[in-house]
Amino acid sequence: MAHGFGRRLVSGLICMVLIYLRAFVASFEPQVPCYFIFGDSWVDSGNNNQLVTKAKVNYPPYGVDFPEGSTGRFTNGRTIADIIGQFLGFNKFIPSYASVRDKVITTGVNYGSGSAGIREESGSVMGDRISLDKQLLHHKSIISRLPRWKRKSRFLQQCIYIVNMGSNDYSNNFFFPGVYNTSSIYTDEQYAEVLIQQYSQQLKTLYKLGGRKIVVFSLALLGCSPVYIARFGTKGKPCVEPVNNAVKLFNRRLLSLIRELNSNYSHARFTFINLESILSPVGDVPMSHEPCCELKNEWQCIPNSAPCPVREFSFFFDGFHPAEISNMIIATRAYTAFSPTDAHPYDISHLAQL
């Protein structure tokens, strides 16, 4: 059953990717002048490599299918952000902040950091990380070094910004009661609201720094990841339902926030990418919850261990992060929505043209 599901995904995905590759091979210029990436381990391209943290994956088998090897990406190949950048026409991967902090960058920067969250304390159990507030400070520093005309013109307003945050505010905060007390202070509803209030201020800060075309990803249903299933059990269900129910409360509020920001801010083009829709199983065939590598500490690949040989059939690479095939599905449908529920009010392909 799982292999049948995988084959259907792969065959459909190959067709989609070929369409886009043909479209972009002839393109000499990216569709937007620059591309900035904010988020956690789902988009991190190496910012955590020099930090004192357990959330660091610059070793094999991570990167087994990436041209540059083990760069610190939390997957076997490209991240969601990498693939979206290719769809936008960038012929090189957007550099990590750690590699460009002393340079003037005009095409974009990746600020993503594994274990980072909306809340400052989220992920601290793992060690150092670059929270969203700190990523925004880094962005302010980066754009301050741009030429004056690029800071004051429509340049930054034409760029694409993606933000993928919130998973660690649950995984390494709310659902980690041995370290954090948030689940004893807040109900699921209250915590979702507290997160959204802080996230709202952070997205407004990005707008004030010149961002207009801002793509915000919802949370995936975290209770379907191997780490949650191993930690909590499913009680006969496919996934850990209490975790998924809490995540859905956050996602509903996030969609409302995106609508509110678009209504209240001049020329704002915030867009919501719905991972619940994109990652829904096909028909009655369940997703495989098996990771593609041998795990240590519930979620991380054992260094230098052999990954599964046919990675095209694995949704997860380790205990928490998607394999490249899954990242391709997410990026493809974020770029061109296949369902009206995938993106609101725009998908990325249309957002780039506005």
C-alpha positions as CSV (number, residue, x, y, z in Angstrom):
1,M,0.0,0.0,0.0
2,A,2.7,2.5,1.0
3,H,4.8,1.7,-2.1
4,G,1.7,2.2,-4.3
5,F,1.2,5.5,-2.8
6,G,4.8,6.4,-3.3
7,R,4.8,5.4,-6.9
8,R,1.7,7.5,-7.6
9,L,3.3,10.5,-5.9
10,V,6.6,10.1,-7.8
11,S,5.0,9.7,-11.2
12,G,2.8,12.7,-10.8
13,L,5.6,14.8,-9.3
14,I,8.0,14.0,-12.2
15,C,5.4,15.4,-14.7
16,M,5.0,18.5,-12.6
17,V,8.7,19.2,-12.2
18,L,9.4,18.7,-15.9
19,I,6.8,21.3,-16.8
20,Y,8.5,23.8,-14.5
21,L,12.0,22.9,-15.6
22,R,11.1,23.5,-19.2
23,A,9.6,26.8,-18.3
24,F,12.7,28.0,-16.4
25,V,15.5,26.6,-18.6
26,A,14.9,29.4,-21.0
27,S,14.6,32.0,-18.3
28,F,17.6,34.3,-18.0
29,E,16.3,36.4,-15.1
30,P,14.6,35.5,-11.8
31,Q,10.9,36.4,-11.6
32,V,11.6,38.6,-8.6
33,P,14.8,40.7,-7.7
34,C,15.4,38.9,-4.4
35,Y,14.3,36.1,-2.1
36,F,14.5,36.1,1.7
37,I,13.9,33.0,3.8
38,F,12.9,32.9,7.5
39,G,12.2,29.8,9.5
40,D,13.3,26.7,11.3
41,S,14.9,23.4,10.4
42,W,12.5,22.9,7.5
43,V,14.4,25.7,5.6
44,D,17.7,25.9,7.5
45,S,20.6,25.6,5.0
46,G,23.5,25.7,7.4
47,N,23.0,28.5,9.9
48,N,23.2,26.1,12.8
49,N,26.5,24.5,11.8
50,Q,28.6,26.8,14.0
51,L,26.2,27.0,16.9
52,V,26.4,25.0,20.1
53,T,23.3,23.0,19.6
54,K,22.0,19.4,19.2
55,A,19.9,20.7,16.2
56,K,22.8,20.4,13.8
57,V,23.0,18.0,10.9
58,N,26.1,18.8,8.9
59,Y,27.1,15.1,8.6
60,P,26.0,12.1,6.5
61,P,23.5,10.7,5.7
62,Y,22.0,14.2,5.6
63,G,22.7,15.6,2.2
64,V,23.1,12.2,0.6
65,D,21.2,13.5,-2.5
66,F,22.3,17.1,-2.3
67,P,25.0,18.3,-4.8
68,E,27.1,19.8,-2.1
69,G,26.8,17.0,0.4
70,S,26.1,17.6,4.1
71,T,25.6,21.3,4.3
72,G,23.4,21.4,7.4
73,R,20.1,20.9,5.6
74,F,17.8,18.7,7.6
75,T,17.0,16.4,4.8
76,N,18.6,14.2,2.1
77,G,18.4,16.8,-0.6
78,R,16.9,20.2,-1.2
79,T,14.7,22.0,1.3
80,I,11.3,23.5,0.5
81,A,13.0,26.9,0.3
82,D,15.6,25.7,-2.2
83,I,13.1,24.3,-4.6
84,I,10.9,27.4,-4.4
85,G,14.0,29.4,-5.2
86,Q,14.5,27.3,-8.3
87,F,10.9,27.7,-9.4
88,L,11.4,31.5,-9.0
89,G,14.3,31.3,-11.5
90,F,17.3,31.7,-9.2
91,N,20.2,29.7,-10.6
92,K,22.0,29.4,-7.3
93,F,20.7,28.5,-3.9
94,I,20.1,31.5,-1.6
95,P,23.1,31.7,0.7
96,S,22.8,31.2,4.5
97,Y,23.2,34.2,6.8
98,A,26.2,32.5,8.4
99,S,28.0,32.6,5.1
100,V,27.2,36.2,4.1
101,R,27.1,38.3,7.2
102,D,30.1,40.4,6.1
103,K,28.9,40.8,2.5
104,V,26.4,43.0,0.7
105,I,23.8,40.6,-0.7
106,T,21.2,41.7,-3.2
107,T,19.6,38.4,-4.3
108,G,18.5,37.3,-0.8
109,V,19.6,35.5,2.4
110,N,18.4,32.4,4.2
111,Y,18.1,33.1,7.9
112,G,16.5,29.8,8.9
113,S,17.7,28.0,12.0
114,G,16.9,24.6,13.3
115,S,14.9,24.5,16.6
116,A,14.0,28.2,16.3
117,G,10.5,29.4,17.2
118,I,8.2,32.3,17.4
119,R,8.8,32.5,21.1
120,E,12.3,33.2,22.2
121,E,12.6,30.3,24.6
122,S,11.3,27.7,22.1
123,G,14.1,25.2,21.2
124,S,16.4,26.2,24.0
125,V,16.4,22.6,25.2
126,M,18.4,21.9,22.0
127,G,20.9,24.6,22.7
128,D,21.7,27.8,20.6
129,R,19.3,28.7,17.8
130,I,18.3,31.9,16.0
131,S,14.7,32.8,17.0
132,L,12.4,34.6,14.6
133,D,13.0,37.9,16.5
134,K,16.8,37.5,16.0
135,Q,16.3,36.5,12.3
136,L,14.4,39.8,11.8
137,L,17.3,41.7,13.4
138,H,19.7,40.0,11.1
139,H,17.5,41.0,8.1
140,K,17.4,44.6,9.3
141,S,21.2,44.5,9.3
142,I,21.5,42.9,5.9
143,I,19.2,45.4,4.1
144,S,20.9,48.3,5.9
145,R,23.9,47.5,3.8
146,L,22.1,47.6,0.5
147,P,22.6,50.6,-1.8
148,R,20.4,53.5,-0.8
149,W,18.3,53.3,-4.0
150,K,17.5,49.7,-3.3
151,R,16.4,50.4,0.3
152,K,14.2,53.3,-0.7
153,S,12.7,52.2,-4.0
154,R,10.3,49.4,-4.9
155,F,13.2,46.9,-4.8
156,L,12.4,45.2,-1.5
157,Q,8.7,45.4,-2.1
158,Q,9.1,43.2,-5.2
159,C,11.0,40.5,-3.4
160,I,9.5,37.2,-2.2
161,Y,9.8,36.5,1.5
162,I,8.9,33.1,3.0
163,V,8.3,32.4,6.7
164,N,8.0,28.9,8.1
165,M,7.7,29.1,11.9
166,G,5.8,27.6,14.8
167,S,6.7,23.9,14.8
168,N,9.2,24.3,17.6
169,D,6.8,26.3,19.7
170,Y,5.0,23.0,19.9
171,S,7.6,20.3,19.6
172,N,10.3,22.0,21.7
173,N,8.0,24.0,24.0
174,F,4.3,23.2,24.5
175,F,4.6,19.5,24.1
176,F,7.8,19.2,26.1
177,P,6.4,19.6,29.7
178,G,9.5,18.2,31.3
179,V,11.4,21.4,30.3
180,Y,8.7,24.0,29.6
181,N,5.7,25.0,31.6
182,T,3.6,26.5,28.8
183,S,1.2,23.6,28.7
184,S,0.4,24.0,32.4
185,I,-0.2,27.8,32.0
186,Y,-2.2,27.8,28.8
187,T,-5.0,25.6,27.3
188,D,-4.5,24.6,23.6
189,E,-6.8,27.5,22.6
190,Q,-5.0,30.1,24.7
191,Y,-1.5,29.0,23.6
192,A,-2.5,29.2,19.9
193,E,-3.8,32.7,20.5
194,V,-0.6,33.8,22.4
195,L,1.5,32.5,19.5
196,I,-0.6,34.3,16.9
197,Q,-0.4,37.6,18.8
198,Q,3.4,37.4,18.8
199,Y,3.6,36.1,15.3
200,S,1.4,39.0,14.2
201,Q,3.9,41.6,15.5
202,Q,6.8,39.8,13.9
203,L,5.1,39.7,10.5
204,K,4.3,43.4,10.9
205,T,8.0,44.0,11.5
206,L,8.8,42.3,8.3
207,Y,6.3,44.5,6.5
208,K,7.9,47.6,8.1
209,L,11.3,46.5,6.8
210,G,9.9,46.6,3.3
211,G,8.4,43.2,2.8
212,R,5.1,43.1,0.8
213,K,5.0,39.7,-0.9
214,I,5.2,37.6,2.3
215,V,4.5,33.8,2.1
216,V,3.5,32.3,5.5
217,F,3.4,28.5,5.8
218,S,0.9,26.8,8.2
219,L,2.1,24.0,10.4
220,A,2.1,20.5,9.2
221,L,0.1,18.0,11.3
222,L,3.0,17.3,13.7
223,G,1.2,14.4,15.3
224,C,1.9,12.4,12.1
225,S,5.6,12.6,12.4
226,P,7.6,9.6,13.7
227,V,9.0,11.4,16.7
228,Y,5.5,12.2,18.0
229,I,4.2,8.7,17.3
230,A,7.2,7.2,19.2
231,R,6.8,9.6,22.1
232,F,3.1,9.6,22.7
233,G,1.6,6.6,20.7
234,T,-1.5,6.9,18.6
235,K,-4.0,4.8,20.6
236,G,-5.0,3.0,17.4
237,K,-5.3,6.1,15.3
238,P,-3.0,6.9,12.3
239,C,-1.5,9.9,14.1
240,V,-1.4,11.5,17.6
241,E,-4.7,13.3,17.5
242,P,-4.3,15.7,20.6
243,V,-1.1,17.1,18.9
244,N,-2.8,17.6,15.6
245,N,-5.9,19.2,17.2
246,A,-3.7,21.7,18.9
247,V,-1.9,22.5,15.6
248,K,-5.2,23.0,13.8
249,L,-6.2,25.6,16.3
250,F,-3.0,27.5,15.4
251,N,-3.5,27.1,11.7
252,R,-7.1,28.4,11.8
253,R,-5.9,31.5,13.6
254,L,-3.0,32.0,11.2
255,L,-5.3,32.0,8.2
256,S,-7.5,34.7,9.9
257,L,-4.3,36.7,10.7
258,I,-3.2,36.7,7.0
259,R,-6.6,38.0,5.9
260,E,-6.5,40.7,8.6
261,L,-3.0,41.8,7.6
262,N,-4.0,42.1,3.9
263,S,-7.1,44.1,4.9
264,N,-5.2,46.5,7.2
265,Y,-1.9,47.2,5.5
266,S,-1.4,49.1,2.3
267,H,-0.1,47.0,-0.7
268,A,0.3,44.0,1.6
269,R,0.4,40.7,-0.3
270,F,0.5,38.2,2.5
271,T,-0.3,34.7,1.4
272,F,-1.1,31.5,3.4
273,I,0.3,28.1,2.4
274,N,-1.9,25.3,3.8
275,L,0.3,22.3,4.6
276,E,-2.8,20.5,6.0
277,S,-4.2,20.5,2.5
278,I,-1.0,19.9,0.6
279,L,0.0,16.9,2.8
280,S,-3.4,15.2,2.9
281,P,-3.2,11.5,2.0
282,V,-4.3,10.5,-1.4
283,G,-7.7,8.6,-1.2
284,D,-7.7,6.0,1.5
285,V,-4.0,5.2,1.3
286,P,-2.2,6.2,4.5
287,M,1.1,8.0,4.5
288,S,4.1,6.0,5.7
289,H,5.4,7.2,9.1
290,E,8.7,5.3,8.8
291,P,11.8,7.4,8.8
292,C,14.4,6.8,6.0
293,C,17.4,6.6,8.4
294,E,18.3,5.0,11.7
295,L,17.5,7.4,14.5
296,K,19.1,8.6,17.7
297,N,17.3,10.7,20.3
298,E,13.9,9.9,18.6
299,W,14.4,12.2,15.6
300,Q,18.0,12.6,14.4
301,C,19.8,10.3,11.9
302,I,22.8,8.4,13.4
303,P,25.9,9.9,11.9
304,N,27.3,8.0,8.9
305,S,24.4,5.5,9.0
306,A,23.1,4.1,5.7
307,P,19.8,5.7,4.6
308,C,17.0,3.7,3.0
309,P,17.9,2.8,-0.6
310,V,14.8,4.1,-2.3
311,R,14.2,7.5,-0.8
312,E,11.5,8.4,-3.3
313,F,9.1,6.3,-1.4
314,S,9.8,7.9,2.1
315,F,7.8,10.8,3.3
316,F,10.1,11.4,6.3
317,F,13.9,11.4,6.1
318,D,14.5,11.4,9.9
319,G,12.0,11.4,12.8
320,F,10.7,14.9,12.1
321,H,11.8,16.3,8.7
322,P,10.5,15.6,5.3
323,A,12.6,13.8,2.7
324,E,13.4,15.7,-0.6
325,I,10.4,14.1,-2.4
326,S,8.1,15.5,0.2
327,N,9.8,18.9,0.0
328,M,9.2,18.8,-3.8
329,I,5.5,18.1,-3.3
330,I,5.2,21.0,-0.8
331,A,7.2,23.5,-2.9
332,T,5.4,22.5,-6.1
333,R,1.9,23.0,-4.7
334,A,2.9,26.2,-2.8
335,Y,4.2,27.6,-6.1
336,T,1.2,26.5,-8.2
337,A,-1.8,25.5,-6.1
338,F,-3.4,22.2,-7.2
339,S,-6.4,22.8,-4.9
340,P,-8.2,26.0,-3.9
341,T,-7.3,25.2,-0.3
342,D,-3.5,24.9,-1.0
343,A,-2.9,28.7,-0.9
344,H,-4.8,31.9,0.0
345,P,-5.3,34.4,-1.5
346,Y,-2.4,33.6,-4.0
347,D,0.0,30.9,-4.7
348,I,3.6,31.9,-5.1
349,S,3.6,31.9,-8.9
350,H,0.9,34.5,-8.9
351,L,2.3,36.4,-6.0
352,A,5.6,36.9,-7.9
353,Q,3.7,38.5,-10.8
354,L,1.9,41.1,-8.7
